Amino acid sequence: MTPAIEIDRLSVSFPSRSGPDIVALDNISFKVETGQVFGFLGPNGAGKTTTLHVLLGFLNASGGAARIFGCDVRASIARERIGFLPEHPDAYRFLTGWESLLVAGRLFRLPHPVLADRIETILALIGLPLDIARRSIATYSRGQRQRICLAQALINEPDLLILDEPTGGLDPLGRREVRTLIQNLKAAGKTVFFSSHELSEVELVCDHVALLARGRIVAQGAIRDLIPPDERLEQYFLRMVQS
């Protein structure tokens, strides 16, 4: 089966005014198989966001290749199969939550009867009541805005969901709901790829992880195979990034 994500010797460099180029990613390679929940870990500045931006077609690589379901990430057919939640999501606050999902759905040319049913299904999935969805986003808490932006990422029923810090700003109940959502998406055959600093969350939901440090992959594989029996993921993470 074609991998959902395939990164092959990917490098990204940025020009510097005062010296050699700044290397953000240095020849990294990994695969995310279809149906996996894959955690992408690393300290700040490791290159996680740069990798996501290449996958989403926001940034061109300096070398190597990145593919989504076998297609170059710059191809429109690849982007049509992706849903994306950025690290600091937001929505038009003069719209209601429902209206923002209508706009997102129209961008994918979804017919109105299909879209209305899909919005109701997604709102139930993310735990946002209809009465709140009918209110202006300007009145939402941070956690509620996170939920409506997650709903936008799901509006096209993506095969691959890319999440950047998906539990940021959520209370313990909200984090549990996101975990449940990820597990439900996996059960439905979807692939979930997310970066996170919440290592306890990663440990609960991920099948496989890749650990990025200083622009290089320092460990990758199934969590059960990577982590020694006497260690937690957080201990392993700190040991690997400091070595």
C-alpha positions in Angstrom: 0.0 0.0 0.0 1.3 3.5 -0.9 2.4 5.4 2.3 0.3 8.3 3.3 3.5 10.4 3.7 6.9 9.7 2.3 9.8 12.0 3.1 13.0 11.0 1.2 16.3 12.7 2.0 14.5 16.0 2.5 16.6 19.2 3.2 15.7 22.8 3.6 18.1 25.7 3.9 17.5 29.4 4.3 20.0 32.1 3.1 21.8 34.1 5.8 22.9 37.7 5.4 26.0 37.2 7.4 27.3 33.7 6.8 26.6 30.3 5.5 23.0 29.1 4.8 20.9 28.2 7.8 20.1 24.5 7.6 16.6 23.8 9.0 16.3 20.2 7.8 19.3 18.0 7.0 18.6 15.0 4.8 15.7 13.5 6.8 13.7 10.5 5.7 10.7 8.7 7.2 7.3 7.2 6.1 3.9 7.3 7.6 1.8 4.3 6.6 -1.8 4.6 5.7 -4.0 4.2 8.8 -1.3 5.1 11.3 -1.5 7.7 14.0 2.0 9.2 13.8 3.6 11.6 16.3 6.2 14.0 15.1 8.3 15.2 18.1 11.1 17.6 18.7 12.1 20.6 20.8 11.5 24.2 19.6 13.6 25.0 16.6 14.1 21.3 15.6 12.4 21.8 12.2 8.9 20.3 12.8 7.0 23.3 11.4 9.4 23.5 8.4 8.6 19.9 7.7 4.8 20.5 7.9 5.1 23.5 5.6 6.9 21.4 3.0 4.2 18.7 3.3 1.5 21.3 2.8 3.1 22.9 -0.2 3.8 26.2 1.6 7.6 25.9 1.3 9.8 24.4 -1.3 12.5 22.0 -0.3 16.2 22.6 -1.1 16.7 18.9 -1.8 15.0 15.5 -1.6 11.4 14.7 -2.0 8.1 14.7 -0.1 5.0 12.8 -1.3 1.4 12.5 -0.1 -0.2 9.1 -1.2 2.5 8.8 -3.8 2.0 12.3 -5.3 4.4 15.2 -5.1 3.2 17.5 -2.3 3.0 20.4 -4.7 0.3 18.6 -6.8 -3.3 19.8 -6.2 -4.5 16.2 -6.0 -2.3 15.7 -2.9 -3.7 18.8 -1.1 -7.3 17.7 -1.8 -6.7 14.7 0.5 -5.4 16.7 3.4 -7.0 18.4 6.4 -4.8 20.8 8.3 -5.0 22.3 11.8 -2.2 24.9 12.4 -0.5 25.5 15.7 -2.3 28.8 16.3 -5.6 28.3 14.5 -8.2 31.1 14.2 -11.4 31.8 12.3 -13.2 34.9 11.1 -14.7 36.2 14.3 -17.5 38.1 12.6 -19.0 34.7 11.5 -20.7 32.1 13.5 -19.1 28.7 13.8 -21.7 27.3 11.5 -21.1 30.0 8.9 -17.3 29.4 9.0 -17.9 25.7 8.2 -20.2 26.7 5.3 -17.4 28.8 3.9 -14.9 26.0 4.3 -17.2 23.6 2.6 -17.9 25.9 -0.3 -14.2 26.1 -0.9 -14.3 22.3 -1.6 -17.4 22.9 -3.8 -19.6 20.8 -1.6 -23.4 21.0 -2.4 -25.5 22.6 0.3 -27.6 19.6 1.3 -24.4 17.4 1.7 -22.6 20.2 3.5 -25.4 20.8 6.1 -25.5 17.2 7.0 -21.7 17.0 7.2 -21.5 20.0 9.5 -23.9 18.5 11.9 -21.9 15.2 11.9 -18.6 17.0 12.4 -19.9 19.2 15.2 -21.0 16.1 17.1 -17.7 14.5 16.5 -15.7 17.4 17.9 -18.1 18.0 20.8 -19.3 21.5 19.9 -23.1 21.9 20.6 -25.3 23.3 17.9 -26.3 26.3 20.0 -22.7 27.3 20.3 -22.1 26.7 16.6 -24.8 29.3 15.9 -23.1 31.9 18.0 -20.5 34.4 16.8 -16.9 33.1 17.0 -16.0 36.4 18.7 -17.8 35.0 21.8 -15.9 31.7 21.8 -13.3 30.6 24.3 -9.9 29.5 23.1 -10.9 25.9 23.4 -14.1 26.5 21.4 -12.1 28.2 18.6 -9.7 25.3 18.6 -12.7 22.9 18.1 -14.2 25.0 15.2 -10.9 25.1 13.4 -10.5 21.4 13.8 -14.0 21.1 12.3 -12.8 23.1 9.3 -9.9 20.7 8.9 -12.4 17.8 8.7 -14.9 19.4 6.3 -13.5 17.7 3.2 -13.4 14.3 4.9 -9.6 14.1 4.4 -7.7 10.9 4.1 -4.8 12.5 5.9 -5.2 14.9 8.8 -2.1 17.0 9.7 -2.3 18.5 13.2 0.2 21.0 14.7 -0.2 21.0 18.5 -3.9 19.9 18.3 -4.5 20.0 22.1 -3.1 23.5 22.6 -5.4 25.7 24.7 -7.7 22.8 25.6 -8.7 21.8 29.1 -8.3 18.1 30.2 -11.8 17.3 28.9 -11.0 18.9 25.6 -7.8 17.0 25.3 -9.6 13.7 26.0 -12.2 14.6 23.3 -9.3 15.2 20.8 -7.8 11.8 21.7 -11.1 10.1 21.2 -11.5 11.9 17.9 -8.1 10.7 16.7 -8.9 7.2 17.7 -12.3 7.4 15.9 -10.5 8.7 12.7 -8.0 5.8 12.9 -10.9 3.3 13.3 -12.4 4.9 10.1 -9.2 4.2 8.2 -7.9 7.8 8.3 -4.2 8.7 8.8 -3.3 11.2 11.4 0.1 12.9 11.5 0.7 15.4 14.3 3.4 17.3 16.1 3.0 17.9 19.8 4.9 18.9 22.9 2.3 17.0 25.0 4.3 13.8 25.2 1.7 12.2 27.5 -0.9 12.7 24.7 1.4 11.2 22.1 2.1 8.2 24.2 -1.7 7.6 24.6 -2.7 7.8 20.9 0.3 7.2 18.6 1.4 4.0 16.9 4.7 5.4 15.6 6.8 8.4 16.2 9.8 10.2 14.7 12.0 12.4 16.9 13.6 15.4 15.3 16.5 17.3 16.8 18.7 20.0 15.2 17.1 19.3 11.8 17.8 15.6 11.8 15.8 12.5 12.7 17.5 10.9 15.8 14.9 8.1 16.3 11.9 6.7 14.7 9.7 3.6 14.9 6.9 2.0 16.9 6.7 3.4 20.4 6.6 -0.1 21.9 9.9 -0.9 20.1 11.7 2.4 20.8 11.0 3.0 24.5 12.8 0.7 27.0 10.5 -1.0 29.5 11.8 1.1 32.4 11.4 4.5 30.6 8.5 6.7 29.7 8.3 8.6 26.4 9.3 11.9 28.1 12.5 10.4 29.6 13.4 8.9 26.2 12.7 12.2 24.5 15.0 14.1 26.8 17.8 11.6 26.6 17.7 11.5 22.8 17.6 15.3 22.2 20.4 16.0 24.7 22.7 13.3 23.4 
